Amino acid sequence: MFRHADARLRWRWRWCSIAAMQLSRRAIVASTAMLAAAPALAKRVAFAPATIRAEGTTPQFRAALEALTQRARAEIEAWGWPAITLCLTGPNGQVGVASVGFSNRDSRTPVTPAHLFHIGSISKSFVAAALLRLSDMGRIDLDRPLLEIAPDYPLEDRRVTVAHVLDHAAGFPGNSPPFANIPGGKLWSAWEPGSRFSYSNTGYDLLGLLVARISGLPFGEAMESLLLRPLGMTATKPTIQIIDRALFAGGYTPLRFELPYFPGDPL
């Protein structure tokens, strides 16, 4: 056990060193492949099951989807990931979906196209698209100062526009509560709005509230009305709710956050 732990420490040091050094792409790829192949460390998962749906597609399209599915299976087996779902679109409206791996690795439940995945900050693009639709409808001016639209928002800088927040250029903090639970608490702008980019979850929290305010609907209903139904995304859920939990793909993260992820690490 001591030798195994010592070897693991050396490999981790090597992994960190590779990440820090300026190496060629070929060297990085070769090193990654070597790490993935180390038998004592890269713990392979069982052959990942796959579900493929590509009704009404051409043989060439189906072959491309199957090739992507095999690549996904290889990635899962090399890195120890639980599952991947991918979608391929092509000419003439062809669509195919493939799900590879396990939604729950303990119960060996295969992931399917019906499983829901949490998309995290990809939801920002949905919020932005909803505001663009509201702008096209003439219901909001994106270049107008935010405090003129929502005077109760706790902002210090009256120059901040909706577009600034959409572009992560308002100078807002990254993860502060949009409405601080302290008397007089306000969001500050760290620099002149529009002059710099700085990623802000806080800003998009405000924009989600703005979508609900401008549309006159609860956020989830607003997103369904403005985006999901018009796009035919009937299987997408706009908010995370307990009632849908049975549909969620299992969530996994590395057990040791303080260390770089290594193929086969426990999740």
Contacts in CASP RR format, 6 or more apart in sequence:
PFRMAT RR
TARGET T0000
AUTHOR 0000-0000-0000
METHOD contacts of the structure
MODEL  1
MFRHADARLRWRWRWCSIAAMQLSRRAIVASTAMLAAAPALAKRVAFAPA
TIRAEGTTPQFRAALEALTQRARAEIEAWGWPAITLCLTGPNGQVGVASV
GFSNRDSRTPVTPAHLFHIGSISKSFVAAALLRLSDMGRIDLDRPLLEIA
PDYPLEDRRVTVAHVLDHAAGFPGNSPPFANIPGGKLWSAWEPGSRFSYS
NTGYDLLGLLVARISGLPFGEAMESLLLRPLGMTATKPTIQIIDRALFAG
GYTPLRFELPYFPGDPL
4 40 0 8 1.000
7 40 0 8 1.000
7 41 0 8 1.000
8 41 0 8 1.000
8 262 0 8 1.000
11 35 0 8 1.000
11 38 0 8 1.000
11 41 0 8 1.000
11 262 0 8 1.000
12 259 0 8 1.000
12 260 0 8 1.000
12 262 0 8 1.000
14 31 0 8 1.000
15 35 0 8 1.000
15 260 0 8 1.000
15 262 0 8 1.000
16 260 0 8 1.000
18 27 0 8 1.000
18 28 0 8 1.000
18 31 0 8 1.000
19 260 0 8 1.000
23 31 0 8 1.000
35 41 0 8 1.000
35 42 0 8 1.000
35 262 0 8 1.000
35 263 0 8 1.000
36 42 0 8 1.000
36 78 0 8 1.000
36 79 0 8 1.000
36 263 0 8 1.000
38 263 0 8 1.000
41 262 0 8 1.000
41 263 0 8 1.000
41 264 0 8 1.000
42 78 0 8 1.000
42 263 0 8 1.000
42 264 0 8 1.000
43 80 0 8 1.000
43 263 0 8 1.000
43 264 0 8 1.000
44 77 0 8 1.000
44 80 0 8 1.000
45 76 0 8 1.000
45 77 0 8 1.000
45 80 0 8 1.000
45 105 0 8 1.000
46 108 0 8 1.000
47 73 0 8 1.000
47 77 0 8 1.000
48 73 0 8 1.000
48 76 0 8 1.000
48 77 0 8 1.000
48 83 0 8 1.000
48 100 0 8 1.000
48 101 0 8 1.000
48 102 0 8 1.000
49 100 0 8 1.000
49 101 0 8 1.000
49 102 0 8 1.000
49 110 0 8 1.000
50 69 0 8 1.000
50 72 0 8 1.000
50 73 0 8 1.000
50 98 0 8 1.000
50 99 0 8 1.000
50 100 0 8 1.000
50 101 0 8 1.000
51 98 0 8 1.000
51 99 0 8 1.000
51 100 0 8 1.000
51 110 0 8 1.000
51 111 0 8 1.000
51 112 0 8 1.000
51 113 0 8 1.000
52 65 0 8 1.000
52 66 0 8 1.000
52 69 0 8 1.000
52 96 0 8 1.000
52 97 0 8 1.000
52 98 0 8 1.000
53 96 0 8 1.000
53 97 0 8 1.000
53 98 0 8 1.000
53 113 0 8 1.000
54 61 0 8 1.000
54 62 0 8 1.000
54 65 0 8 1.000
54 88 0 8 1.000
54 94 0 8 1.000
54 95 0 8 1.000
54 96 0 8 1.000
54 97 0 8 1.000
56 94 0 8 1.000
57 65 0 8 1.000
57 94 0 8 1.000
57 95 0 8 1.000
57 96 0 8 1.000
58 94 0 8 1.000
61 88 0 8 1.000
61 90 0 8 1.000
61 94 0 8 1.000
61 96 0 8 1.000
64 88 0 8 1.000
65 88 0 8 1.000
65 96 0 8 1.000
65 98 0 8 1.000
66 98 0 8 1.000
68 86 0 8 1.000
68 88 0 8 1.000
68 98 0 8 1.000
69 86 0 8 1.000
69 98 0 8 1.000
69 100 0 8 1.000
72 84 0 8 1.000
72 86 0 8 1.000
72 98 0 8 1.000
72 100 0 8 1.000
73 100 0 8 1.000
73 101 0 8 1.000
75 81 0 8 1.000
75 84 0 8 1.000
76 82 0 8 1.000
76 83 0 8 1.000
76 84 0 8 1.000
76 100 0 8 1.000
76 101 0 8 1.000
78 263 0 8 1.000
79 263 0 8 1.000
79 264 0 8 1.000
80 263 0 8 1.000
80 264 0 8 1.000
80 267 0 8 1.000
81 252 0 8 1.000
82 101 0 8 1.000
82 102 0 8 1.000
82 103 0 8 1.000
82 105 0 8 1.000
82 111 0 8 1.000
82 249 0 8 1.000
82 250 0 8 1.000
82 251 0 8 1.000
82 252 0 8 1.000
82 267 0 8 1.000
83 99 0 8 1.000
83 100 0 8 1.000
83 101 0 8 1.000
83 102 0 8 1.000
83 103 0 8 1.000
83 111 0 8 1.000
83 249 0 8 1.000
84 99 0 8 1.000
84 100 0 8 1.000
84 101 0 8 1.000
85 97 0 8 1.000
85 98 0 8 1.000
85 99 0 8 1.000
85 100 0 8 1.000
85 111 0 8 1.000
85 113 0 8 1.000
85 115 0 8 1.000
85 117 0 8 1.000
85 249 0 8 1.000
86 97 0 8 1.000
86 98 0 8 1.000
86 100 0 8 1.000
87 95 0 8 1.000
87 96 0 8 1.000
87 97 0 8 1.000
87 98 0 8 1.000
88 95 0 8 1.000
88 96 0 8 1.000
88 97 0 8 1.000
88 98 0 8 1.000
89 95 0 8 1.000
89 96 0 8 1.000
97 113 0 8 1.000
98 113 0 8 1.000
99 110 0 8 1.000
99 111 0 8 1.000
99 112 0 8 1.000
99 113 0 8 1.000
99 115 0 8 1.000
100 111 0 8 1.000
101 110 0 8 1.000
101 111 0 8 1.000
102 108 0 8 1.000
102 109 0 8 1.000
102 110 0 8 1.000
102 111 0 8 1.000
103 109 0 8 1.000
103 110 0 8 1.000
103 111 0 8 1.000
103 112 0 8 1.000
103 115 0 8 1.000
103 249 0 8 1.000
103 250 0 8 1.000
104 250 0 8 1.000
105 252 0 8 1.000
105 267 0 8 1.000
111 249 0 8 1.000
114 235 0 8 1.000
114 247 0 8 1.000
115 247 0 8 1.000
115 248 0 8 1.000
115 249 0 8 1.000
116 235 0 8 1.000
116 237 0 8 1.000
116 244 0 8 1.000
116 247 0 8 1.000
116 248 0 8 1.000
116 249 0 8 1.000
117 248 0 8 1.000
117 249 0 8 1.000
118 240 0 8 1.000
118 248 0 8 1.000
118 251 0 8 1.000
121 201 0 8 1.000
124 204 0 8 1.000
126 223 0 8 1.000
126 227 0 8 1.000
126 238 0 8 1.000
127 204 0 8 1.000
127 207 0 8 1.000
127 208 0 8 1.000
127 211 0 8 1.000
127 223 0 8 1.000
128 166 0 8 1.000
128 207 0 8 1.000
129 226 0 8 1.000
129 227 0 8 1.000
130 211 0 8 1.000
130 215 0 8 1.000
130 222 0 8 1.000
130 223 0 8 1.000
130 226 0 8 1.000
130 227 0 8 1.000
131 140 0 8 1.000
131 142 0 8 1.000
131 162 0 8 1.000
131 166 0 8 1.000
131 207 0 8 1.000
131 210 0 8 1.000
131 211 0 8 1.000
131 214 0 8 1.000
132 142 0 8 1.000
133 226 0 8 1.000
133 227 0 8 1.000
134 140 0 8 1.000
134 211 0 8 1.000
134 214 0 8 1.000
134 215 0 8 1.000
134 226 0 8 1.000
135 141 0 8 1.000
135 142 0 8 1.000
139 214 0 8 1.000
139 215 0 8 1.000
140 149 0 8 1.000
140 162 0 8 1.000
140 210 0 8 1.000
140 214 0 8 1.000
141 149 0 8 1.000
141 162 0 8 1.000
142 161 0 8 1.000
142 162 0 8 1.000
142 163 0 8 1.000
142 166 0 8 1.000
143 161 0 8 1.000
143 162 0 8 1.000
143 163 0 8 1.000
144 161 0 8 1.000
144 162 0 8 1.000
145 158 0 8 1.000
145 159 0 8 1.000
145 160 0 8 1.000
145 161 0 8 1.000
146 153 0 8 1.000
146 155 0 8 1.000
146 160 0 8 1.000
146 161 0 8 1.000
146 162 0 8 1.000
146 164 0 8 1.000
146 165 0 8 1.000
146 206 0 8 1.000
146 210 0 8 1.000
147 153 0 8 1.000
147 155 0 8 1.000
147 158 0 8 1.000
147 160 0 8 1.000
149 162 0 8 1.000
149 210 0 8 1.000
149 214 0 8 1.000
150 209 0 8 1.000
150 210 0 8 1.000
150 213 0 8 1.000
153 178 0 8 1.000
153 206 0 8 1.000
154 178 0 8 1.000
154 179 0 8 1.000
154 180 0 8 1.000
154 184 0 8 1.000
154 185 0 8 1.000
154 186 0 8 1.000
154 187 0 8 1.000
155 186 0 8 1.000
155 187 0 8 1.000
155 189 0 8 1.000
156 186 0 8 1.000
156 187 0 8 1.000
156 188 0 8 1.000
156 189 0 8 1.000
157 170 0 8 1.000
157 188 0 8 1.000
157 189 0 8 1.000
157 193 0 8 1.000
159 189 0 8 1.000
159 192 0 8 1.000
159 193 0 8 1.000
160 170 0 8 1.000
160 189 0 8 1.000
160 193 0 8 1.000
161 193 0 8 1.000
162 207 0 8 1.000
162 210 0 8 1.000
164 170 0 8 1.000
164 171 0 8 1.000
164 193 0 8 1.000
164 194 0 8 1.000
165 172 0 8 1.000
165 200 0 8 1.000
165 203 0 8 1.000
165 204 0 8 1.000
165 206 0 8 1.000
165 207 0 8 1.000
166 207 0 8 1.000
167 194 0 8 1.000
167 197 0 8 1.000
168 197 0 8 1.000
168 198 0 8 1.000
168 199 0 8 1.000
168 200 0 8 1.000
168 203 0 8 1.000
169 193 0 8 1.000
169 194 0 8 1.000
169 195 0 8 1.000
169 196 0 8 1.000
169 197 0 8 1.000
169 198 0 8 1.000
170 189 0 8 1.000
170 193 0 8 1.000
170 194 0 8 1.000
170 200 0 8 1.000
170 203 0 8 1.000
171 189 0 8 1.000
171 190 0 8 1.000
171 191 0 8 1.000
171 193 0 8 1.000
171 194 0 8 1.000
171 196 0 8 1.000
171 198 0 8 1.000
171 200 0 8 1.000
172 187 0 8 1.000
172 188 0 8 1.000
172 189 0 8 1.000
172 190 0 8 1.000
172 198 0 8 1.000
172 200 0 8 1.000
172 202 0 8 1.000
172 203 0 8 1.000
173 187 0 8 1.000
173 188 0 8 1.000
173 190 0 8 1.000
173 200 0 8 1.000
173 202 0 8 1.000
174 198 0 8 1.000
174 199 0 8 1.000
174 200 0 8 1.000
174 201 0 8 1.000
174 202 0 8 1.000
175 201 0 8 1.000
175 202 0 8 1.000
176 187 0 8 1.000
176 202 0 8 1.000
177 202 0 8 1.000
178 187 0 8 1.000
178 202 0 8 1.000
178 203 0 8 1.000
178 205 0 8 1.000
178 206 0 8 1.000
178 209 0 8 1.000
180 186 0 8 1.000
180 187 0 8 1.000
187 202 0 8 1.000
190 198 0 8 1.000
208 219 0 8 1.000
209 219 0 8 1.000
211 219 0 8 1.000
211 222 0 8 1.000
211 223 0 8 1.000
211 226 0 8 1.000
212 218 0 8 1.000
212 219 0 8 1.000
212 222 0 8 1.000
215 222 0 8 1.000
215 225 0 8 1.000
215 226 0 8 1.000
216 222 0 8 1.000
217 225 0 8 1.000
219 238 0 8 1.000
219 239 0 8 1.000
220 238 0 8 1.000
220 239 0 8 1.000
221 238 0 8 1.000
223 238 0 8 1.000
223 239 0 8 1.000
224 238 0 8 1.000
227 233 0 8 1.000
228 234 0 8 1.000
228 236 0 8 1.000
228 238 0 8 1.000
237 244 0 8 1.000
252 267 0 8 1.000
253 267 0 8 1.000
254 261 0 8 1.000
254 265 0 8 1.000
254 266 0 8 1.000
254 267 0 8 1.000
255 265 0 8 1.000
255 266 0 8 1.000
255 267 0 8 1.000
256 265 0 8 1.000
256 266 0 8 1.000
259 265 0 8 1.000
END
